[in-house]
């Protein structure tokens, strides 16, 4: 198995995962920012959920529109800030934050072997730290389990070749 497959198997309480298999995966961390979080928050409210599944497994970082350039971007940041406070979510306010994909590892929130889901195309950078990390659309509702099938790749003696394995829609990268 590839590293990604091993991580996913462990988070699905399985000894092994096989290509094309559908699995339920425990998520260690969910990431959202000031672009993606407001979309997810609106969906959260629309479906009538009162509480997030685990506020210590959700991180919100306003890093795209801060400092705010206009009222619309200030409103985006305000939605994120208020929701994070209401739910007790890990939140990095302006002045205590940075680029989300640098900040999370710096704060010890991303560790080797973790499963991280974010609504940002750069979430996959955590693969460099030995984690499985993937983008998920902001309107999806991951809660504590994530269902996926993905394609992994293996580096063999400097040659990159695809290995048929598990595939995640809208995923850009993994370890």
C-alpha positions in Angstrom: 0.0 0.0 0.0 1.1 3.6 -0.6 1.4 6.0 2.4 -2.0 7.5 1.6 -3.6 4.1 1.5 -2.0 3.2 4.9 -3.3 6.4 6.4 -6.8 5.9 5.1 -6.9 2.3 6.1 -5.9 3.3 9.7 -8.6 6.0 9.7 -11.2 3.5 8.4 -10.2 0.9 11.0 -9.2 -1.5 8.2 -6.0 -3.5 7.7 -6.0 -2.7 4.0 -7.8 -0.6 1.5 -8.1 -1.7 -2.1 -8.6 0.2 -5.4 -12.2 1.3 -6.0 -13.2 0.4 -2.4 -15.6 2.9 -0.8 -14.5 3.7 2.8 -15.7 5.8 5.7 -12.7 7.7 7.1 -12.3 9.5 10.4 -11.1 13.1 9.8 -8.5 14.6 12.1 -8.9 18.2 10.9 -11.2 20.3 8.7 -9.9 23.6 7.3 -11.8 26.6 6.0 -10.9 30.1 5.1 -12.6 33.4 4.5 -13.6 32.4 1.0 -14.8 28.8 1.6 -16.1 29.0 5.2 -19.1 31.4 4.5 -20.4 29.0 1.8 -20.1 26.1 4.3 -21.7 28.1 7.1 -24.7 29.0 4.9 -25.1 25.3 4.1 -24.7 24.4 7.7 -27.5 26.7 8.7 -29.7 25.6 5.7 -29.6 22.0 6.8 -30.5 23.0 10.3 -27.5 21.7 12.3 -27.0 23.3 15.6 -23.5 22.3 16.5 -20.3 21.2 14.7 -19.3 17.6 15.3 -16.1 18.6 17.2 -14.9 22.3 17.4 -11.4 21.2 18.1 -11.1 19.5 14.7 -12.2 22.5 12.7 -9.9 25.4 12.0 -10.8 28.7 10.3 -8.2 31.1 9.0 -9.1 34.4 7.3 -6.2 34.7 4.9 -7.5 35.5 1.5 -9.3 38.8 2.0 -7.4 40.2 5.0 -6.7 42.9 5.5 -10.2 43.6 4.0 -10.1 45.5 0.8 -13.8 46.4 0.8 -17.1 45.9 2.7 -17.9 42.6 0.9 -14.6 41.1 2.1 -15.1 42.5 5.6 -18.5 40.8 5.7 -16.9 37.5 4.7 -14.4 37.7 7.5 -17.2 38.7 9.9 -19.3 35.6 9.1 -16.3 33.4 9.8 -15.3 35.1 13.0 -18.8 35.1 14.4 -19.4 31.4 13.5 -16.1 30.4 15.0 -16.9 32.1 18.2 -20.4 30.7 18.4 -19.2 27.2 17.8 -15.9 27.3 19.8 -13.9 26.5 16.6 -10.2 27.0 16.4 -9.9 30.5 14.8 -6.9 32.6 13.9 -7.8 36.3 14.0 -6.0 38.9 12.0 -2.7 39.7 13.7 -2.4 36.1 15.0 -2.7 34.4 11.7 -0.9 33.9 8.4 -1.1 31.8 5.3 -3.4 28.9 6.4 -1.3 26.2 4.8 1.8 27.4 6.6 0.1 28.4 9.9 -1.5 25.0 10.6 1.8 23.0 10.6 3.6 25.8 12.5 0.9 25.5 15.2 1.3 21.7 15.4 -2.2 21.1 14.0 -1.0 19.0 11.0 0.9 15.8 11.9 2.2 12.8 9.9 -0.5 10.2 9.5 -3.4 12.7 9.9 -6.4 13.0 7.5 -7.0 16.7 6.7 -9.9 18.0 4.6 -10.1 21.5 3.4 -12.1 23.5 0.9 -9.0 25.0 -0.6 -7.0 23.7 -3.5 -3.7 24.0 -1.6 -4.8 21.7 1.2 -2.9 18.9 -0.5 0.4 20.6 0.6 0.1 18.8 3.9 1.1 15.6 2.0 4.7 16.9 2.3 4.4 16.4 6.0 3.2 12.8 5.7 -0.5 13.5 6.1 -3.3 12.6 3.8 -4.8 15.9 2.7 -7.5 16.7 0.2 -9.7 19.4 -1.1 -13.5 19.0 -0.5 -16.1 21.4 -1.9 -17.3 23.9 0.7 -20.9 22.9 0.2 -20.2 19.3 1.2 -20.9 18.3 4.7 -18.0 16.2 6.0 -18.9 16.1 9.7 -16.7 13.5 11.3 -16.6 10.9 8.5 -15.6 11.4 5.0 -16.4 8.9 2.2 -13.9 8.6 -0.6 -12.3 6.7 -3.3 -9.0 8.0 -4.6 -6.2 7.5 -7.0 -2.7 7.4 -5.5 0.7 7.6 -7.2 4.0 6.0 -6.3 7.5 7.2 -7.0 9.6 4.3 -8.0 13.3 4.9 -8.6 12.7 8.4 -9.8 9.9 7.4 -12.2 6.4 8.6 -11.6 3.7 6.1 -12.5 0.1 6.0 -11.5 -1.0 3.1 -9.4 -4.8 2.3 -9.6 -6.0 2.8 -6.1 -8.6 4.7 -4.1 -10.2 8.2 -6.0 -11.6 11.4 -4.5 -13.6 13.7 -6.6 -12.2 17.2 -6.6 -9.0 16.1 -4.9 -5.7 17.6 -6.0 -3.1 15.8 -4.0 -2.1 13.4 -1.3 1.0 12.1 0.4 
